[in-house]
Amino acid sequence: MAMVQDDARVVDQQEVAERTFRLRLRSERIAVTARAGQFVMLQVHHGTDPLLKRPFSFHRIMPEEGLIEILYRVVGRGTWCLSQCSPGNHLKIVGPLGNGFTLPEKDDRTVVLIAGGIGIAPLHELMVQLTSNLQADKRHAIHLFYGARTAAELIPTHLYSRLGIMVHCSTDDGSSGYQGYVTQLFELMVNQERHRPALLYACGPLVMLYHVARWSLAQNVPSQLSLESLMACGIGACLGCALPAPHPDDPMTDSYLHVCKDGPIFKAGSIAWTKLQRQPTTPQIYLYN
Amino acid sequence: MDQASKTTDHPPDLSVQLGPLHLKNPVMVASGTCGYGEEYADFLELGQLGAVVVKGISLRPRPGNPPPRLVETPSGMINAIGLENVGVAAFLTEKLPYLRTQQVPVIVNILGNTVEEYVELATRLDGVDGIAALEINISCPNVKKGGVLFGTNPEAAAGVVRAVRRATALPLITKLTPNVTDIRAIARAAVDAGSDMLSCINTVAAVAVDIFSRRPKLANIVGGLSGPAIKPIALRCTYEVLQAVQCPVIGIGGIMTATDALEFLLVGARAIQVGTANFINPRVTLEIIKGMERFLRVEGLENIGDFIGALDTRCVFPFAEEACDLETMMSKE
């Protein structure tokens, strides 16, 4: 599948939750070949600071209209710059990149999606594709577990429940749905013998993905996890987006995968989770300094 | 002369002669920023470039550094990739065949931990079909043993170049590090030891830290800064190196546009390499070539050679001549 560089026109930008923006872009050439779980490298600014493009997964792909959507949270200067652009602006974009999700072969099994915070971004397009061509009664076998720190950070869930799937929410502070982590809610419901999945998809903070990966390996349930990394190019040239991987022969030897080419979707077992570093996050109050 | 009569109909000649290498234009992609060429196949025809410098090759495959491997800084980025590469054997069997199908001179960047490793690499690459030149990486600051030792000491640099010179008939480019007190001394040592050309600069040693986690932003702590932030340093190094040696010099460092590239040529670089900008715009090299052509047309120059080294360093006060006239006039009164 060919990657292209395009000049995407900003069609629409909405703040859909706290510090969370949905950006709609026109790029026919990317929209026609994009698949759920893939990503684009997007220019956030004209000039050299911030210098690099940023990776964003497809939130929606609308090939007929030649449109794509990304969903992002303002976490630093780059995303802040992006949040300032308005309809009519043009942004350089490279894509589609990465491997994307693999859809299940059978429709009649329970599929669970787990989203943490902005990790909902790539799962929306996946939900659309999972439910398309699926009769309404079978859509109940698709469950979304969606957690955030607080209710204000949750994207309104009717967007997902109207697809006919089951939505279960959690917040760390209990302001909406279950109080606790989304992985706790998931395990609670699975342990009650409800919604045991045949297949897991997840995207969210590294610590959440780690718990999902552990569960999926222990329970022998196949999983597809969407990971992220700082990256400079997105096309396999800079080698900056390395992830530690178990070495096939020698556990003492370093071996790396690259999020841009080998991912961003990984099986739980393909990552050396214990070698991962915790991602530093900038406290919110300093974001605009 | 008016603007129209300055422009010519046929396209300006961008070709340059770099020692034994003849390039159709002076624009190359820098080592480590274009992989092994194929990564950019969807975006550009490599044959449109002056040359391709492939990702640094070592004797054995290297896994690279643990992440985080890169961090963005104002108008730049710091990387500590750790010279991840497939090793020379896989390069020859898996990567070079593709590059051979592209009509572009291929320059192989080599790196080693000992003089013997450099020599063995040069020996294995010598006489291989499809390799135009070797670029000796004596300057990568990323890995503790990965070359910084050779590049910061004139004798050590000369030792590597001399040994590689004996091992191959290929044209040799020595890539210099800016992380030295006097880059001219290293440049002279490399040329005296048999380097046909020099390229400068490699990345500038740099650190970034996070005040909240109290941690370095790179697992390797120290990395190499690249991007527009280092262009003035690179221009200074190119200028100084050209004062010290007679051989062709390839300018590298923060080149994002044709204007940036032309600045290096003005200082006297015979060619340039584009690095970090490839990550931001995979077609940037083609835009730079077009921009150079446009500049030559507007300036009424037929050959890029007429512009290379045209820097006028006389400090001239624009009114000096008139002032002299004025003094004469006043003295007559």
Boltz contact constraints between the chains, C-beta under 6 A:
constraints:
  - contact:
      token1: [A, 2]
      token2: [B, 42]
      max_distance: 6.0
  - contact:
      token1: [A, 3]
      token2: [B, 42]
      max_distance: 6.0
  - contact:
      token1: [A, 48]
      token2: [B, 75]
      max_distance: 6.0
  - contact:
      token1: [A, 48]
      token2: [B, 228]
      max_distance: 6.0
  - contact:
      token1: [A, 49]
      token2: [B, 74]
      max_distance: 6.0
  - contact:
      token1: [A, 49]
      token2: [B, 75]
      max_distance: 6.0
  - contact:
      token1: [A, 51]
      token2: [B, 72]
      max_distance: 6.0
  - contact:
      token1: [A, 51]
      token2: [B, 75]
      max_distance: 6.0
  - contact:
      token1: [A, 51]
      token2: [B, 227]
      max_distance: 6.0
  - contact:
      token1: [A, 52]
      token2: [B, 72]
      max_distance: 6.0
  - contact:
      token1: [A, 53]
      token2: [B, 280]
      max_distance: 6.0
  - contact:
      token1: [A, 230]
      token2: [B, 70]
      max_distance: 6.0
  - contact:
      token1: [A, 232]
      token2: [B, 70]
      max_distance: 6.0
  - contact:
      token1: [A, 232]
      token2: [B, 279]
      max_distance: 6.0
  - contact:
      token1: [A, 233]
      token2: [B, 279]
      max_distance: 6.0
  - contact:
      token1: [A, 235]
      token2: [B, 39]
      max_distance: 6.0
  - contact:
      token1: [A, 236]
      token2: [B, 39]
      max_distance: 6.0
  - contact:
      token1: [A, 237]
      token2: [B, 34]
      max_distance: 6.0
  - contact:
      token1: [A, 237]
      token2: [B, 35]
      max_distance: 6.0
  - contact:
      token1: [A, 237]
      token2: [B, 39]
      max_distance: 6.0
  - contact:
      token1: [A, 238]
      token2: [B, 279]
      max_distance: 6.0
  - contact:
      token1: [A, 239]
      token2: [B, 81]
      max_distance: 6.0
  - contact:
      token1: [A, 239]
      token2: [B, 84]
      max_distance: 6.0
  - contact:
      token1: [A, 240]
      token2: [B, 69]
      max_distance: 6.0
  - contact:
      token1: [A, 240]
      token2: [B, 70]
      max_distance: 6.0
  - contact:
      token1: [A, 242]
      token2: [B, 67]
      max_distance: 6.0
  - contact:
      token1: [A, 242]
      token2: [B, 69]
      max_distance: 6.0
  - contact:
      token1: [A, 254]
      token2: [B, 63]
      max_distance: 6.0
  - contact:
      token1: [A, 255]
      token2: [B, 63]
      max_distance: 6.0
  - contact:
      token1: [A, 256]
      token2: [B, 63]
      max_distance: 6.0
  - contact:
      token1: [A, 256]
      token2: [B, 64]
      max_distance: 6.0
  - contact:
      token1: [A, 280]
      token2: [B, 210]
      max_distance: 6.0
  - contact:
      token1: [A, 280]
      token2: [B, 213]
      max_distance: 6.0
